Structures are given as C-alpha cells and as structure tokens.
Amino acid sequence: MQRQVRQGQTSTRRKGKRRDPRVKYLGFTAMQWPFIATLVGNWLFSAAVFAAGKTFWDWTPEAWGIADRLALVIKDAVVAILPGVVGICIVAAQRLDPSMFVGSTPKPNSPVEINTKFILNTFEQFTAYFIANAGLAMYCPIEEARTLPILTGLFVVGRILFWVGYHKNPYLRAFGFGVTFYPTVIAYVWLILIMVFDIRVPL
C-alpha cells in the first residue's frame, strides 16, 4: 500500500540556516576559520609552555664551550627523535599483521599507514628542528642555554599530539603539527635576525 501524503503537512525537522562557505567574516570564510583558530591555539600553547619553562626551570650548564654546546645539541636530538624511533618499532610489529595490507600496500587510513606517515613527517620535522637547535647553541649565551631543552620538550609534546590526533581524526593532527613546527620557525627567524642583521632578541 502506498502511503497517503497529507496536503500541507509540515516537517517536524528543524531547519537551521546553513552557512555559505563563500561568505566572509572579518575577511575569512567559514572554511578558513577552523584553521585560523588552530593556528592561534598553536601559538598560545607553545608560548605558554615556553614561558612556563623559562619561569619555573632555572638551569644553566656548568660550562658553555664548543664541546658543551655540541653535547647539549646531541642530547636534545636523542630525546627529540624518540617518538620517531618508537613509531618505527610499532610499524615493524604491525607489518606482521596481514589484515592491515592489500598485497604489500597498507590499507588506506589503517593504523600502519597512519604510523608510517607519522614517521615520515617526524623525520622531516626533526631535520628542520636539529639545524635550528644547533644554530641556537652557536649563538645563544650561557644564561639562555635552557632554551634548547625547552624547545626540545615542546617538539616532543607536539609530535605526541600530532600522533594521537592523527589516529583520532586526520584533521586533529593539525594542532600537534603546529606545536612542532612553529617554534622551529621562530628559532629560524631569531637566527636570521642575529646572523644577517646583527639584531639580538633575548630568548
């Protein structure tokens, strides 16, 4: 039997206004605002962690010669690359599970594919971080040496947030990416200012 449709029957479903993605608010579209919010969140979180480290952790090395600077850079690098090493170990174990693969290719959005992308991104980020950290070690005075371990801690936190967020939802990885990447960008800006323009900004 066909259902009889009543004339003039109104739907009980609430009709909400849909935002036109082309409409701009303060110069940004509705699709751009989540990115802007994530970007601001990255900066605020990174600045808060950095400021807390500078305020509550009072540490200076006993000496600050070339060997001491190099040793600190290497120690920081060992800590910073740990998430990537752990990721490699996990992927090595996951490769023993054939259900995650189609032939020799990981299934799209499977844990092994996400972890593989995490490893690749971590080593890419680590390269930029390591060079920036080495540059900071060359130019910062001994009283600002604790900047290097603080940025290393921020790098590791960012990698963990990126990893966890990626497994929850690919869009959630953006926050961890920013926490890893933007402090490194600031380090490069600081280095360019001092190397090219001879402008020293306190760290």
C-alpha positions in Angstrom: 0.0 0.0 0.0 1.2 3.4 -0.8 1.3 5.9 2.0 -1.1 8.8 1.6 0.6 12.1 1.7 -1.3 14.7 3.6 -1.6 18.1 1.9 0.0 20.9 3.8 1.8 18.6 6.2 4.8 20.4 7.7 8.0 18.7 8.6 8.9 18.5 12.3 12.6 18.6 11.4 14.2 21.9 12.4 15.6 23.8 9.6 18.7 25.6 10.5 20.5 28.2 8.4 23.4 26.8 6.6 26.5 29.0 6.3 27.6 29.7 2.8 31.3 28.8 2.7 31.9 31.7 0.4 30.7 34.3 2.9 33.5 36.1 4.7 33.6 37.1 8.4 36.4 39.5 9.1 37.9 38.6 5.8 37.9 34.8 6.3 35.5 32.3 5.0 33.7 29.7 7.3 36.1 27.0 6.0 39.2 29.1 6.9 38.1 29.9 10.5 39.0 26.5 12.0 42.5 26.8 10.5 42.9 30.3 12.0 41.6 29.1 15.4 44.1 26.1 15.3 46.9 28.5 14.3 46.2 30.8 17.2 45.9 27.9 19.5 49.3 26.6 18.4 51.0 29.9 19.1 49.3 30.4 22.5 50.0 26.8 23.7 53.6 27.0 22.5 54.2 30.4 24.1 52.6 29.3 27.4 54.8 26.1 27.6 57.9 28.1 26.7 57.1 30.9 29.2 56.4 28.3 31.9 59.7 26.6 31.2 61.6 29.8 31.4 59.9 30.9 34.6 59.9 27.7 36.7 63.1 26.0 35.4 66.3 27.8 36.3 69.1 25.9 34.8 72.5 26.8 33.2 75.2 24.5 32.2 78.5 24.5 34.2 80.4 25.4 31.0 79.5 26.7 27.6 82.4 25.9 25.3 82.1 24.4 21.8 82.1 20.8 23.3 79.4 21.7 25.8 77.2 23.2 23.1 77.6 20.2 20.9 76.9 17.8 23.7 73.7 19.6 24.6 72.6 19.6 20.9 73.2 15.8 20.7 71.4 15.1 23.9 68.4 17.1 22.8 68.4 15.3 19.4 68.3 11.9 21.1 65.2 12.9 23.1 63.5 14.6 20.1 63.8 11.7 17.8 62.4 9.2 20.3 58.8 9.4 19.0 60.0 8.6 15.5 62.0 5.6 16.8 59.0 4.3 18.8 56.9 4.7 15.6 59.3 2.6 13.6 59.2 -0.2 16.3 55.4 -0.1 16.2 55.2 -0.2 12.4 57.7 -3.1 12.4 55.3 -5.1 14.6 52.2 -4.1 12.6 53.8 -5.4 9.4 53.3 -8.9 10.8 49.5 -8.4 10.6 48.4 -9.1 7.0 44.9 -7.7 7.7 46.3 -4.2 7.5 47.6 -4.7 4.0 46.3 -5.2 0.5 49.2 -7.1 -1.0 52.3 -5.1 0.1 50.4 -1.8 0.3 48.9 -0.6 3.7 45.2 -0.2 3.7 44.1 3.5 3.4 43.7 5.1 6.9 44.8 1.9 8.6 46.9 2.2 11.8 50.0 1.1 9.9 49.5 3.7 7.2 49.0 6.5 9.7 52.0 5.4 11.7 54.1 5.3 8.5 53.1 8.8 7.6 53.8 9.9 11.2 57.3 8.5 11.0 58.0 10.3 7.7 56.7 13.6 9.0 58.6 13.3 12.2 61.9 12.8 10.4 61.1 15.8 8.1 60.4 17.9 11.1 63.4 16.6 13.0 65.7 17.8 10.3 64.5 21.4 10.5 64.5 21.2 14.3 68.0 19.8 14.6 69.5 22.5 12.4 67.7 25.3 14.3 68.7 23.8 17.6 72.4 23.7 16.5 72.2 27.3 15.4 70.7 28.4 18.7 73.5 26.6 20.5 76.1 28.5 18.5 74.6 32.0 19.1 72.8 32.0 22.5 74.7 32.9 25.6 75.0 30.6 28.6 72.2 32.2 30.5 69.8 31.3 27.7 71.1 27.7 27.2 67.9 26.3 28.8 66.0 27.4 25.7 67.3 24.4 23.8 65.9 21.7 26.2 62.6 23.7 26.5 62.2 23.7 22.7 63.1 20.0 22.6 60.4 19.3 25.1 57.9 21.3 23.0 59.0 19.4 19.9 58.3 16.0 21.6 54.9 17.2 23.0 54.0 18.4 19.5 54.9 15.0 18.0 52.8 13.1 20.5 49.8 15.4 20.0 50.2 15.0 16.2 50.4 11.2 16.5 47.4 10.9 18.9 45.3 13.4 16.9 46.1 11.6 13.6 44.7 8.4 14.9 41.5 10.1 16.3 40.8 12.2 13.2 43.2 13.3 10.4 42.1 16.9 11.0 43.2 16.8 14.6 46.8 16.3 13.7 47.0 20.0 12.7 47.4 21.2 16.3 50.3 18.9 17.1 51.9 19.7 13.7 51.8 23.4 14.6 53.2 22.9 18.1 56.1 21.1 16.5 56.6 23.3 13.5 56.1 27.0 14.5 58.6 27.1 17.4 61.2 25.9 14.9 60.1 28.7 12.5 60.6 31.2 15.3 64.0 29.8 16.0 65.0 30.3 12.4 63.6 33.9 12.5 65.8 34.5 15.6 68.8 33.1 13.8 68.3 35.2 10.7 67.9 38.3 12.8 71.3 37.8 14.5 73.2 36.3 11.6 72.1 38.7 8.9 71.0 41.9 10.7 73.1 41.5 13.9 69.9 42.0 16.0 69.9 40.0 19.2 66.5 39.4 20.7 66.5 37.9 24.3 65.3 34.3 24.3 
